[in-house]
Amino acid sequence: MKLSEPSLHIVVLEKGVLPYGASTRNAGFACFGSISELLTDLKSHSENDIFDLVEKRWKGLARLRQIIGDQSLDYEPFGGYEIFTSADKLLSDECYEKLNYFNSELHRITGKKNVYGDASTKIKEFGFSNIDRMLINNGEGQIDTGKMMKALLEKCRNVGIEILNGVDVTKIENENKFCRIDFNNGFSILSKKVLIAVNGFAQKFLPDYDIQPARAQVLITSPIKDLKFKGSFHYDCGYYYFRNVGNRILFGGGRNLDFAKEKTSEFGLTEIVQDSLDKLLKDVILPDTDYQIENRWSGIMGLGDTKSPIVKKVSGNVYCAVRMGGMGVALGSLTGEEAATLVLND
Ligand SMILES: Cc1cc2nc3c(=O)[nH]c(=O)nc-3n(C[C@H](O)[C@H](O)[C@H](O)COP(=O)(O)OP(=O)(O)OC[C@H]3O[C@@H](n4cnc5c(N)ncnc54)[C@H](O)[C@@H]3O)c2cc1C
């Protein structure tokens, strides 16, 4: 917005000392949908809705890479995989039966042939245990989200966008031709327009909207000698995900073990989720391997009944761009542009 309208005065109000949401705490998958996840989504949404969303993710990733550059993002095109145990036989049968269908849809969207394929011959080489089948997604990559955020902040500063950290916004109200923004320290400011982009924390400002917080828990291992695989991996319809970060493994998921408890905007770790991550890591992903868990953390996503972001006018001079779901890295850039256009042209 500032690039096309340099005279605008834009201020970002951020609660954290550093950006403290999902963008600095996520898994860094540059992904647009595993087959089992898309199949699950197609059971409750139309083909149009789902493949429109896949296209937005695909184009959004291209836009992000164009804005920041692969080197600054540490983008690595290692590919993505989906793994299936013998207990997932029915699910894997369904995914394999639909390979041609998904490849033809993805060809239409990406221009690439055979985005998905069978990679089961690599299971042994990767050292996994109890995995029967494995699909590859040739279009998937991974990024360093810390570097992404650093580059985005730098870009903002370079064009004169002010970022005020440590500002906890408590209320936003239309006041004549302006919006009044209240902070938790009693301070208020007036602004011509406000865009609410707090994603998983949005319920406070948009209580009637279909957006709920969803906590996701993650861990990272110590460096692993002779790590046997590189890439990003999906398991259990996307409820679990892991990837290499150099020669470490970042592993997250397990929210489906206790949906109710994870429907929160409070950071935190729970025994049931962390135990399941520890067990899958040891039994399936890194059997017979020496490693320690070096860090565990959580982040807050914004989810709803559908996976599309909400970009709209809320009232008067207040707008929102929220509900990035589990793929905000992919959706963020284009959603930001859509929101900027809305705010500017209204
Ligand atoms: C563990 C985890 C793994 C993920 N993995 C991936 C992945 O691999 N690939 C992918 O595409 N997506 C992934 N996601 C999702 C992705 O990270 C998010 O969709 C995306 O980062 C959302 O960006 P955002 O800017 O909308 O929200 P956020 O990054 O959450 O930013 C919202 C900001 O608002 C601030 N804020 C909140 N309340 C207030 C307030 N009252 N006043 C002022 N500021 C406030 C917060 O401090 C925060 O910095 C993951 C998410 C998590 C949690």
The ligand as an SDF file (V2000), in Angstrom:
LIG
                    3D

 53 58  0  0  0  0  0  0  0  0999 V2000
    2.8870  -24.0280   15.1450 C   0  0  0  0  0  0  0  0  0  0  0  0
    2.3770  -23.4600   13.8450 C   0  0  0  0  0  0  0  0  0  0  0  0
    2.8410  -24.0040   12.6450 C   0  0  0  0  0  0  0  0  0  0  0  0
    2.4150  -23.4610   11.4300 C   0  0  0  0  0  0  0  0  0  0  0  0
    2.9850  -23.9300   10.2880 N   0  0  0  0  0  0  0  0  0  0  0  0
    2.6960  -23.3200    9.1080 C   0  0  0  0  0  0  0  0  0  0  0  0
    3.3720  -23.7090    7.9300 C   0  0  0  0  0  0  0  0  0  0  0  0
    4.2280  -24.5820    7.9590 O   0  0  0  0  0  0  0  0  0  0  0  0
    3.0330  -23.1090    6.7560 N   0  0  0  0  0  0  0  0  0  0  0  0
    2.0630  -22.1220    6.7150 C   0  0  0  0  0  0  0  0  0  0  0  0
    1.7610  -21.6280    5.6120 O   0  0  0  0  0  0  0  0  0  0  0  0
    1.4350  -21.7030    7.8360 N   0  0  0  0  0  0  0  0  0  0  0  0
    1.7330  -22.2750    9.0200 C   0  0  0  0  0  0  0  0  0  0  0  0
    1.1160  -21.8640   10.1670 N   0  0  0  0  0  0  0  0  0  0  0  0
    0.1010  -20.8040   10.0630 C   0  0  0  0  0  0  0  0  0  0  0  0
    0.7560  -19.4100    9.8610 C   0  0  0  0  0  0  0  0  0  0  0  0
    1.8720  -19.2800   10.6990 O   0  0  0  0  0  0  0  0  0  0  0  0
   -0.2880  -18.3320   10.1520 C   0  0  0  0  0  0  0  0  0  0  0  0
   -1.4430  -18.5590    9.3630 O   0  0  0  0  0  0  0  0  0  0  0  0
    0.2660  -16.9400    9.8280 C   0  0  0  0  0  0  0  0  0  0  0  0
    1.5300  -16.7630   10.4330 O   0  0  0  0  0  0  0  0  0  0  0  0
   -0.7100  -15.8770   10.2970 C   0  0  0  0  0  0  0  0  0  0  0  0
   -0.1100  -14.6180   10.1090 O   0  0  0  0  0  0  0  0  0  0  0  0
   -0.8400  -13.3100   10.6680 P   0  0  0  0  0  0  0  0  0  0  0  0
    0.0860  -12.1690   10.4130 O   0  0  0  0  0  0  0  0  0  0  0  0
   -2.2260  -13.2300   10.1210 O   0  0  0  0  0  0  0  0  0  0  0  0
   -0.9990  -13.5700   12.2330 O   0  0  0  0  0  0  0  0  0  0  0  0
    0.1300  -13.6050   13.3620 P   0  0  0  0  0  0  0  0  0  0  0  0
    1.4570  -13.9370   12.7930 O   0  0  0  0  0  0  0  0  0  0  0  0
   -0.3950  -14.4660   14.4500 O   0  0  0  0  0  0  0  0  0  0  0  0
    0.2230  -12.1020   13.8370 O   0  0  0  0  0  0  0  0  0  0  0  0
   -0.7680  -11.5010   14.6410 C   0  0  0  0  0  0  0  0  0  0  0  0
   -0.0800  -10.4430   15.4960 C   0  0  0  0  0  0  0  0  0  0  0  0
   -1.0600   -9.7010   16.1910 O   0  0  0  0  0  0  0  0  0  0  0  0
   -0.5160   -9.3440   17.4560 C   0  0  0  0  0  0  0  0  0  0  0  0
   -1.6380   -9.0390   18.3580 N   0  0  0  0  0  0  0  0  0  0  0  0
   -2.5760   -9.8860   18.8470 C   0  0  0  0  0  0  0  0  0  0  0  0
   -3.4520   -9.2390   19.6200 N   0  0  0  0  0  0  0  0  0  0  0  0
   -3.0780   -7.9350   19.6310 C   0  0  0  0  0  0  0  0  0  0  0  0
   -3.5850   -6.7780   20.2630 C   0  0  0  0  0  0  0  0  0  0  0  0
   -4.6630   -6.8180   21.0470 N   0  0  0  0  0  0  0  0  0  0  0  0
   -2.9380   -5.5810   20.0800 N   0  0  0  0  0  0  0  0  0  0  0  0
   -1.8320   -5.5220   19.2770 C   0  0  0  0  0  0  0  0  0  0  0  0
   -1.3000   -6.5960   18.6460 N   0  0  0  0  0  0  0  0  0  0  0  0
   -1.9170   -7.7940   18.8250 C   0  0  0  0  0  0  0  0  0  0  0  0
    0.2470  -10.5890   17.8860 C   0  0  0  0  0  0  0  0  0  0  0  0
    1.2180  -10.2860   18.8740 O   0  0  0  0  0  0  0  0  0  0  0  0
    0.8490  -11.0530   16.5640 C   0  0  0  0  0  0  0  0  0  0  0  0
    2.1740  -10.6060   16.3720 O   0  0  0  0  0  0  0  0  0  0  0  0
    1.4650  -22.3870   11.4070 C   0  0  0  0  0  0  0  0  0  0  0  0
    0.9910  -21.8680   12.5980 C   0  0  0  0  0  0  0  0  0  0  0  0
    1.4500  -22.3840   13.8180 C   0  0  0  0  0  0  0  0  0  0  0  0
    0.9410  -21.7880   15.1110 C   0  0  0  0  0  0  0  0  0  0  0  0
  1  2  1  0
  2  3  1  0
  2 52  2  0
  3  4  2  0
  4  5  1  0
  4 50  1  0
  5  6  2  0
  6  7  1  0
  6 13  1  0
  7  8  2  0
  7  9  1  0
  9 10  1  0
 10 11  2  0
 10 12  1  0
 12 13  2  0
 13 14  1  0
 14 15  1  0
 14 50  1  0
 15 16  1  0
 16 17  1  0
 16 18  1  0
 18 19  1  0
 18 20  1  0
 20 21  1  0
 20 22  1  0
 22 23  1  0
 23 24  1  0
 24 25  2  0
 24 26  1  0
 24 27  1  0
 27 28  1  0
 28 29  2  0
 28 30  1  0
 28 31  1  0
 31 32  1  0
 32 33  1  0
 33 34  1  0
 33 48  1  0
 34 35  1  0
 35 36  1  0
 35 46  1  0
 36 37  1  0
 36 45  1  0
 37 38  2  0
 38 39  1  0
 39 40  1  0
 39 45  2  0
 40 41  1  0
 40 42  2  0
 42 43  1  0
 43 44  2  0
 44 45  1  0
 46 47  1  0
 46 48  1  0
 48 49  1  0
 50 51  2  0
 51 52  1  0
 52 53  1  0
M  END
$$$$
